[in-house]
Amino acid sequence: MKKKCHNSPFMGIIFVCIFSLVFLIPAASATGGEQINATLIRHVISENITGQSHDFLFSGDHILWMDTGLYLYSIGDNSTRLIATDTAAEGQWIYWHTLSDKYIVWHQYPGTLHLYNLSSGEERTIPDTATKGAEKTYSRSNEEETARWMPSVQGDRVAWLQGFSSATYGDSDIFLLNLTTNEMVAVNESLSAKGGLAMNGDRIAWYSHSEKRDGTKTSIYLHDLAMGGETVVSSDPGLQTQTTLSEKYIAWSVSPDPVRYPPPLSQIHIYTIAGGTTQAIPTTTMNQYDPIIAGDYVVYTECTPYEKTAVKLTCDSKIFDLMTGTIGEFPRSRDDRNANSDYEYERKIRGFSNGQFLIEEILKGKRVFGLYRIDNLRQAAQPTALTGEPVGPAGNVTITGSPAPALPLTQPAPGFSTMPIVVAIVISMILQWGKNERDVNDRRS
């Protein structure tokens, strides 16, 4: 005698769950992670942030940027001060500025470095006439000169590139100044075309061009100041630039073949110092630029490929999780874009310090900035010390645009984080259905 097939309500649930699972799996691989969920800590409002402001840096309690001069914003009292004036008409323009918790250092053309003490407000030229080791000069065509550019500051030490002139394709040595002892030491005296100088703790990273110096091939180097050793981090083909350095990682952007048209997509590579291994952020159909290391995450900008007919490039900030390989992105909630730039974006992460992210938004055509906490990152990347409610501007600051609202709080996008839940539901339904079927069979027998 044939047994009848009984239609259990659990069978329908199982089919629904399995059907949903089939569609959620592709969604997980497509999104690669969660949407960025950011909460506003405080506004950053300054009348000196204009549509032409660029090269924002964020460290400790200060934000630095370039406009008609070098401007410094103090988070503590919401004030802005002019640090240096850019006198390009007189051939004294400012370039290559850098910021730490204690100092600002910038290059003033043609080859002078200036240091500003954040606590005392004192400014001086470095190195000065009393600096030990500052006597080295460089010759070209019977002319002698010593130019210094591309500084990087960390603690009480400043590193820079030094040569005849920054216009000579970056041919330079690397020198380091101890601000406490006022002594200079040579880090690397192989006079070659260098760039991308970055310092963190006892390490210095940079890229160096090949002997051809044709702008198609560079290698990444890492120097250990404590041990004195030097490592070739990457000598892969292509142009490797935009080096950034943290205590644990080096990140940079790779253009595999910069002379080919259309150029292949650029990609961010990350080197783990302790393990000596390199990984790359997965590519899509977009170029990857401007890495910023934030703990065990890398913030980067993803832009549409260059096209001759394109008026502007569309760009978005993304966050790559070095531990899980997932990618976070902002939800697309508005059509506001930056009308004053060659790059269009809704939101851009401009910097990271002490667990806080400096984020720019375009609201009604205006640039607005705020310090944010990104909630769906692991605790290691969260702020070490947060202010309470968002703080308004001080009395001596003029508001030039609407205050930035908190970014939309979004639920995690369907991705790897939801998969265990779906799988658990399916398994639970299957087990429950099996138990009910056994109970029915037991009662019949």
Backbone hydrogen bonds, N-H to C=O, Kabsch-Sander energy under -0.5 kcal/mol:
donor,donor_aa,acceptor,acceptor_aa,energy
6,H,4,K,-0.7
8,S,6,H,-1.0
11,M,8,S,-1.0
12,G,8,S,-0.9
13,I,9,P,-1.4
14,I,10,F,-2.4
15,F,11,M,-2.5
16,V,12,G,-2.1
17,C,13,I,-2.6
18,I,14,I,-3.0
19,F,15,F,-2.5
20,S,16,V,-2.5
21,L,17,C,-2.6
22,V,18,I,-2.1
23,F,19,F,-1.1
24,L,20,S,-2.0
25,I,21,L,-2.1
27,A,23,F,-1.2
28,A,24,L,-2.2
29,S,25,I,-1.8
30,A,26,P,-1.8
31,T,27,A,-2.5
32,G,28,A,-2.3
36,I,329,E,-2.9
38,A,36,I,-0.7
39,T,373,R,-3.1
41,I,371,L,-3.3
42,R,371,L,-1.4
43,H,391,V,-0.7
44,V,369,F,-2.2
45,I,43,H,-0.5
49,I,46,S,-1.4
50,T,48,N,-0.8
53,S,50,T,-1.1
54,H,66,M,-2.5
57,L,64,L,-2.9
59,S,62,H,-2.3
62,H,59,S,-2.0
63,I,73,Y,-2.0
64,L,57,L,-2.7
65,W,71,Y,-2.0
66,M,54,H,-2.7
67,D,69,G,-2.8
70,L,84,A,-3.0
71,Y,65,W,-2.5
71,Y,69,G,-0.6
72,L,81,R,-2.5
73,Y,63,I,-3.1
74,S,79,S,-2.9
75,I,61,D,-2.8
75,I,73,Y,-0.6
78,N,74,S,-1.1
79,S,74,S,-0.8
81,R,72,L,-2.4
83,I,70,L,-3.4
83,I,81,R,-0.6
84,A,70,L,-1.0
86,D,68,T,-1.7
87,T,85,T,-0.9
87,T,92,Q,-1.0
88,A,86,D,-0.8
90,E,87,T,-1.2
91,G,88,A,-1.8
92,Q,87,T,-2.3
95,Y,107,H,-2.6
98,T,105,V,-2.6
100,S,103,Y,-2.5
104,I,116,Y,-2.0
105,V,98,T,-2.1
106,W,114,H,-2.0
107,H,95,Y,-2.2
108,Q,112,T,-3.3
109,Y,93,W,-2.7
109,Y,107,H,-0.6
111,G,108,Q,-0.9
112,T,108,Q,-2.2
113,L,126,I,-0.7
114,H,106,W,-2.6
115,L,124,R,-3.1
116,Y,104,I,-3.0
117,N,122,E,-2.9
118,L,102,K,-2.4
118,L,116,Y,-0.6
121,G,117,N,-2.6
124,R,115,L,-2.2
126,I,113,L,-2.2
131,T,128,D,-1.8
132,K,182,N,-1.7
134,A,131,T,-1.3
136,K,133,G,-0.5
138,Y,145,E,-2.2
140,R,143,E,-2.4
143,E,140,R,-1.5
145,E,138,Y,-2.7
147,A,163,G,-3.2
148,R,111,G,-1.4
149,W,161,L,-2.6
152,S,159,A,-2.4
154,Q,157,R,-2.5
157,R,154,Q,-1.9
158,V,177,L,-2.1
159,A,152,S,-2.9
160,W,175,F,-1.9
161,L,149,W,-2.8
162,Q,173,D,-2.3
163,G,147,A,-2.1
168,T,165,S,-1.7
169,Y,167,A,-0.8
170,G,166,S,-0.5
171,D,168,T,-1.5
172,S,192,S,-2.6
173,D,162,Q,-3.4
174,I,188,N,-2.9
175,F,160,W,-2.0
176,L,185,V,-2.6
177,L,158,V,-3.2
178,N,183,E,-2.7
179,L,156,D,-2.9
179,L,177,L,-0.8
180,T,156,D,-0.6
182,N,178,N,-2.3
183,E,178,N,-0.8
184,M,132,K,-3.0
185,V,176,L,-2.4
187,V,174,I,-2.9
188,N,174,I,-1.6
191,L,189,E,-1.1
192,S,172,S,-1.4
192,S,190,S,-1.0
194,K,170,G,-2.1
194,K,192,S,-0.8
195,G,207,Y,-2.0
198,A,205,A,-2.4
200,N,203,R,-2.4
203,R,200,N,-1.7
204,I,223,H,-2.2
205,A,198,A,-3.1
206,W,221,Y,-1.7
207,Y,195,G,-2.7
208,S,219,S,-2.3
209,H,193,A,-3.1
210,S,217,K,-2.0
213,R,210,S,-1.1
218,T,238,G,-1.9
219,S,208,S,-2.2
220,I,234,S,-2.5
221,Y,206,W,-3.0
222,L,231,T,-2.4
223,H,204,I,-3.2
224,D,229,G,-3.0
225,L,202,D,-3.4
225,L,223,H,-0.7
226,A,202,D,-0.7
228,G,224,D,-2.6
231,T,222,L,-3.1
233,V,220,I,-1.8
233,V,231,T,-1.0
234,S,220,I,-1.3
239,L,255,S,-2.6
240,Q,238,G,-0.7
241,T,239,L,-0.6
241,T,253,S,-2.5
244,T,251,A,-2.3
246,S,249,Y,-2.9
250,I,271,Y,-1.9
251,A,244,T,-2.5
252,W,269,H,-2.1
253,S,241,T,-2.7
254,V,267,Q,-2.9
255,S,239,L,-2.7
260,R,257,D,-1.4
267,Q,254,V,-2.0
269,H,252,W,-2.6
270,I,279,Q,-3.2
271,Y,250,I,-3.2
272,T,277,T,-3.0
273,I,248,K,-2.5
273,I,271,Y,-0.7
276,G,272,T,-2.3
277,T,272,T,-0.7
279,Q,270,I,-2.7
281,I,268,I,-2.3
287,N,303,C,-3.1
288,Q,266,S,-1.0
289,Y,301,T,-2.7
292,I,299,V,-2.5
294,A,297,Y,-3.0
297,Y,294,A,-1.2
298,V,320,F,-2.1
299,V,292,I,-3.2
300,Y,318,K,-2.4
301,T,289,Y,-2.4
302,E,316,D,-3.0
303,C,287,N,-2.3
303,C,301,T,-0.5
304,T,314,T,-1.8
310,A,307,E,-1.0
313,L,342,D,-2.3
315,C,313,L,-0.6
315,C,344,E,-3.8
316,D,302,E,-2.0
317,S,347,R,-1.0
318,K,300,Y,-2.8
319,I,328,G,-2.2
320,F,298,V,-2.7
321,D,319,I,-0.5
321,D,326,T,-2.8
322,L,296,D,-2.3
322,L,320,F,-0.7
325,G,321,D,-2.6
327,I,32,G,-1.5
328,G,319,I,-3.1
329,E,34,E,-0.8
330,F,317,S,-0.7
333,S,331,P,-1.0
339,A,337,R,-0.8
341,S,338,N,-0.7
344,E,313,L,-3.4
348,K,360,E,-2.5
350,R,348,K,-0.7
350,R,358,L,-3.3
351,G,358,L,-1.1
353,S,356,Q,-2.3
356,Q,353,S,-2.3
357,F,372,Y,-2.5
358,L,351,G,-2.3
359,I,357,F,-0.7
359,I,370,G,-2.6
360,E,348,K,-3.1
361,E,368,V,-2.9
362,I,346,E,-1.5
363,L,361,E,-0.6
363,L,366,K,-2.6
364,K,362,I,-0.5
366,K,363,L,-2.1
368,V,361,E,-2.5
368,V,366,K,-0.5
369,F,44,V,-0.8
370,G,359,I,-1.7
371,L,42,R,-2.6
372,Y,357,F,-2.6
373,R,39,T,-2.7
375,D,37,N,-2.8
375,D,373,R,-0.7
376,N,37,N,-0.6
377,L,374,I,-0.9
381,A,378,R,-2.1
382,Q,379,Q,-1.9
384,T,354,N,-1.3
385,A,354,N,-0.5
394,A,78,N,-0.6
397,V,394,A,-1.7
400,T,398,T,-0.5
410,T,408,P,-0.6
418,T,415,G,-1.1
419,M,415,G,-1.0
422,V,418,T,-2.0
423,V,419,M,-2.7
424,A,420,P,-2.3
425,I,421,I,-2.3
426,V,422,V,-2.3
427,I,423,V,-2.6
428,S,424,A,-2.6
429,M,425,I,-2.5
430,I,426,V,-2.5
431,L,427,I,-2.6
432,Q,428,S,-2.4
433,W,429,M,-2.7
434,G,430,I,-2.5
435,K,431,L,-2.2
436,N,432,Q,-2.3
437,E,433,W,-2.4
438,R,434,G,-2.1
439,D,435,K,-2.2
440,V,436,N,-2.3
441,N,437,E,-2.5
442,D,438,R,-2.6
443,R,439,D,-2.1
444,R,440,V,-1.7
445,S,441,N,-1.7
